[in-house]
């Protein structure tokens, strides 16, 4: 099963947009509604139950959208989509502003450069503090600049291009326990983002596949917060930390291969995926270290539409067990109807010879999409596996995201939606409402959760 996280969007930049120099938010809203109702499987499965509330939501946002400037359109559209409570249903923007607009944004940033000598981030109970993306360092502070209407701003405090030091990287407000606002790309293009801290405020997830890791101080060494790592914490126990599945598979496999001896000799394996928002299914070689039995994949539902036919055709092959060709064939014969989704063969792997007896996957609410399928596959292939920590984010019932441009070239607005269900009993027996509940919950006030897991393993 291929699971793609909503923020796995690097290919967007090569997508050809439908030419339209200017657009209004109500035009984009109408197009998004058209695409949602044609393509989104959850809408069709739950249509009878949600019909009245959904129509009220549309009426409400028809009014809001008319008053929304195009610069605020994505935020408003996302507010509408939140009705479905599905993290794989979203809008995102990658504006293609003309040079004169970029000059204005750059001028604004340059006029509001902050002297980093005067920066003093607050405590670590929120997003304040020092952070790194592996190439630069940032300080997130409370904003006291009247020219910027945001509660918090991120300032570049160290980077290769010294001319950027002191510039604002993002400006956000706290909105119902979440942060959202404007993020500035390297060429000063502003775009709307949501920002969420995970892993006890050690990781910061920024819309667009961006992950920042916390630093203890301004002078702390930079590191790549997306990189997995493995270490031994005693003679029997190793810990593998996987902050993201949105990395190259070859890089993930290299970490496994470089630490083969640790896997072979360990009896306990702790896999820390806290803060991992997902990505792609690059984790199957890891499963080999504790593989015991094949894991079955459920067959879900999809809705036949032109966009979905084109999406599944991209994955077709000439293999006899191609899971996508039957879907395309059935869709072509049943336009507008619910059809069976891809059928995948049981996951069979060649087990690695190890001494591993117990596997604990450490989870939190940041685990979504591919991180959740990793948990499901891990439990499917081995009875050694238990989960500990918090419930996951619950973004797995509807998966495999397709991205559609919404005919707004300058603002670069895309609609993302999942193309089929995890199995045929969604939503009644799904995870989106509750997340994947851990076998053993670890309370938030436990400061050292690895130590908690280690102590549990020693007693069991």
N, C-alpha and C positions, 0 to 999 in steps of 0.2 A: 504494500500500500504506500503510495506516495502522498505525503502530507506537506503542503506548502504553507508557511506562515504568511499572514497578511502583509508583513513588512519585507518579504523577500522580493524586492522590486527592482533589482539592479537592471533587469532587462527592459524596464520601461523606457529607458533613454534611447533605445534603438527602435521603439514603436513609432510608426508613422501616425501622427495626429491628423484628424480631419481639419482642414484649414478653416479657421474662423477667427479673425483677428480680435473681435470684441464679442462679449456675451454678457447676459444678465443672469443673476442667480435664479430667477424664476424659470428661465429657459433651461438652465442646467438641472433644476429640480424636476421639471417635466420629463426631461430625458432620463434622469435617474429612475423616476417612478416607472417609466415605460420599461426600462431594462430590468428593474427589480421584479416587476410583475410577470415579465416574460421568462426570466432565468433563475430566480431564486427558489430552490426546492423547498425550503422551510415555509415560504409564503404559501405554496400550493398544498403542502401537507396540513397546515394549520388554518387554512383559509376560512373554513366554517366557524371555527372557534374565535378567531380574531377579527372577523369581518367588521363588526360594529366599531370596536375600539380602533381598528386600523383606519377606517374612513374618517373617524374623528381626528386622528393624528394627521391625516392628510389635510383636512380642512384647517386645522390649527396652523400647520406649517405653510399652507398656501398664503396665509396672511403674513406670517413671519418672513417668508422668503421674499415677498414683494418689497419689504423694507430693508432687506439685507444688502449691503454693498458687496460687490464681487470679491473684495478682499476678505470679507468675513463669511463667504459662502460655504467653504468647507466645514467650518465650525458649525454652522447652522444645519447643513445637510447631515452631518454626523449626529446632531441632536435628534433629527428625525429617525435615523437608522437605529439609534439606541433603543427604540421601541421594541426591536426584536431580540435584544440582549444576546447578540451573537458577535463575538470578537472577530469572526471571519467575514463580517459584513461591514463595509467601511467606504469612506471616500478619502482620497489623499490628493495632494496637489504638488506638482513640480513645474512651477511657472517658467515660461520662456519670455521674460520681459525684454523689451527692446533696450538698446544700450542707454538711451536717455533716461529710462526709468531706473536702471541699475546705478547710473551715476548719482541720481537723487538719493537712493538708499545708501550708497557708499558715503556720500557727503554727510548724511545724517549720522552714520556710524562714526565717521572720522571727527565730527564736531562734538561727539559725546564720549570721546575716549576718556578712560578713567586712569588716574595715576595709581598703579598697583601698589605703590608704597603705602597708600592710605587704605588699602583693603584689609578688612579684618572679618573673615567669615564667622558666623555664629556657631552654635553647638551642632552636634550630629543628630539631633532629634528630627530634623527635616532634611531638605535637600541642600541646605547650606553646607559649605565646606569646600575642600579642594578635590578635584576630580581629574581624570585623564582618559583619553581615548586611545592611548598608546603612542600618539604622535605629538600631542600638545597637552598642556595643563590648563585647567580652568578653575576659577573661584566663583562659587555661587553665593551671592550676598543679597541682603534686603536692599531694595532700591530706594534711593532718596533723591533721584534725579527727576525733577518735575517735567522734563521733556519726554520722559518714558513712562507711559501709564501702565506699569506693571509692578507687582509686589516684589518679585525676585528677578535678578539678572545674573547671567553667567558671563564672566569676564575672562578673556584670554590672558594668562599670566606667563606662559612660556610656550614658544613655538619656533619653528625653523625660520619663518618669515618674521623678523623682529619688528617690522613696521605694523604688524597686527597686534602686538602686545598692548593691552588696555582696551581693546575693542570688545563690544558686546557680541556674544555668540547667540544667546537667546534671552528673551524677556517673557516671563510667564506670571500668571496669577493662580492662586489656590482656589479651586472651584470644586466644592463638594469632595474634599479630601484628595483631589487630584489636581495636577498642574497642567495648564495649557496656555498657549500663546504663540509667539513668533520665534522661529529659528532662522538664522541667517547662514546661508551656504557660503562657501569660500569666495564666490563671486558677488556676494552681498544680496543674493536673491532671498527675499523673505518668504517663508511658507508656514502655514499653521501646523502645530505639532501638539501632541499630548506627551507629558513626561511623567514617569512613574518610578519611584524607588522600590527596589526589591532586595531580598537577601539581607534583612535587617539594616536597610539603608546602605548597603555596601556596593550595590549596582544601580545605575540609573538608565532606564530604558527610554529612548527618545524615538518617536515615530520616524520610520524611514530606515530601520535596521541599524540604528546607532546605539552603541552601548558604552557608557562611561563607568569607570571603576573609581571607587573612593581612594583618596590618598590621606595618610595620617597628617601630613603637613605639606606646605608649599615646597619644601626641600626634598620630599620623598621621591624616590626614583619612579619614573614612568614605567608602565607595563601595559601589555595588550590585554584589556579586560575580556576579550572574546576567546582567548586561548585556553584550551583544556590543559590540565596538568595532573600528574600522579605523584603521590608521595607515600612513604611508609610512616605510620605513626607508632607502630610497635612491631614485634616479631611476627605477629599473626595478622595484622590489619593494614590495609592500604586504602587511601582515599583518592578517588578520581573526581576532580572538579570539572564540570562541563557548563560554562556560563552561557553557551549558545550553540545551536545546531545550524547557525547561519554562517558557517565557515566552509572552506573547501574540504571535501572528503579525504583528499590525499594528505592534508595537514592533520586531520583527525586520526587517520590510520597511522601516520608517522609516530604520533604520540603513543599509540598502542604498541607499535613494533619496537620502539625505543625502550619500552618498559615491560617487555615480555617476561623477563625474569621475575619481576615483582608479582605479576599475575600468576605465574607458575607456582610460586612459593607461598602466597598468601592463603590464609584460611577464611578471612573476613574481607569483604569488599564493600566499602561505602562509596556510593556514587552521589555526589552532591550536585544536584541540578537546580538549586534555588536560583531564581531570577532568570532562568532560561526560558525565553519567550517562544522558542521553537526554531523553525527553519526548515531543513530538509532531512530526509531519512538517511543520514550518513552513519548511523550508529550500529548497523547490523554486525559488523566485525567485533564490536564490543560484546554483543550478546553471546558470541561464541565461547567466551570465557566461563559462562555459567549455563550454557545451553543443555537442556535435558530432553526436550520433546518438541515436536512441531507445534506451531501456534496457528490456530485457524483464523482466517480473516472473514468478517461478516460481509454480506452483500447488501448494499443499501439501495436507495432510490435516487433518481435524477429526473429532471424535467426536460422534455424535448423542446428545443428552441434552436434557432439558427446560430446564435452565439455559442450554445453548448455543443452543438454538432461540430462547429469549427474548432472548439477547444479540444474535444476528445479526438478529433482527426489528427491533431498534432502529435498524439502519442501512439497512434496506430503503428503496428509493425506487421511483418509477414509471418510471425511466429504462430504456430498452431494453437498455443495457449494465450494469445494476445487478449488481455482483459478488456480492451477498449473497442475493438472492431465490432463485437456484438452490440455494444451500446450504441454506436453510431448507426448501425443497420436498423435497430429497433426505433431509434429516434426518428430516422427518416420516414418511417412508416407510421409514426404516431405523433405528428406535430402537435405541440401544445398539451401533451398528456404526460402523466407520470409514468416512467419506465424503470426497469431494473438497472441499477448502476453496474460498474465494473465488478467482475468476479475474479478474485485473486486466489492463486494456489496457496495451500498451507505453507507457512514459512518453515522451511527446513534448512538447517545450518550444519556445518561440520564442526563438531564441538572441539574446543581446545582442551588439551590435557592439563588440568590445574588441580590444586588442593582446595579450591574455594568451596566452603560449606555454607556460608551465609552471605547474602547480599542485601544491603539496605540502601534504598533510594531515598535521599533526603529532599523533600519537596517544599514548595511554598506557592502562594497565590500567583506568582509570576510565571508559573509553568503553564504553557498553553500549546495548543496545536501539536507540532512534532514532539515537543517535550512530553505531552500527554500520551501520544501513541508509543513513545519509547517506554513509558511505564506499562502500558497495556501489553506491548510485545514482551517486555521483560518478564511480566507475571505469566504470560502465556507460554513462554519457553522454559520456565523453571519454577519449581516449588520452593526454591531457596530464597526467593525474592520477597521482601516486605517493604512497605513504604512507611516513612516516618516524617513528621513535620506538620505542615498546614495542608489544607485542601488546595487543589490546583485551580487554575483560572477558569476552567470550563469552557474551552474553545475547541471542541473536538467532534461534536455531534454532526456538524456539517463541515466538510473539508474540501481540499484541493481548490484553491482560489483562482478564479479567472479575473483578469483586469480589462476594463473597457473604458476607452476615452469618452468623455461626455461633451465632445464638440466645443471645447473652450480652450483653444490653443494657447492663448496668452497666459491664462491662469493655470493651464496644465492639470485639469481636474480629472481624476480617474475614479471609477466605481469598481470596487472589488467585492466579489461575492463567492461563496462556496458552491461547488458544482454537484456534489452528491452527499448522501448521508453515510454515517459510519456503518450502520447496519439497518435492517428493515423494521426495527422496533423503535426507531427514533420518532418522536421525542420522548415517548413514555419511559423508555429504559436507557436514557442518555445521561450525559455528564454535564451538560451546559448549565443546568440549574444549580447544581451543587458542587461542581468540580469533582475530581477523583478524591474521595475521602481517604486520608491516610489510615493504614492499619493501626498505627500508634501515633496519637497526636502529641506534638511537643508544644507547650505553651509559649507564647510570645516573650514572656519574661525570662525564659532560659537564654542566657547570653551566649554560652558556648554549646551550640547544638551538635557539633562533631563529638565533643566530650560526652554529651548525653547519649549519643548513639553508641559510642565506644563502651560506656558503662553498661548499657543494655546488652551488648554483645558478650561482655564478660560474664554476665549473670545468666545468659541463656545459651 
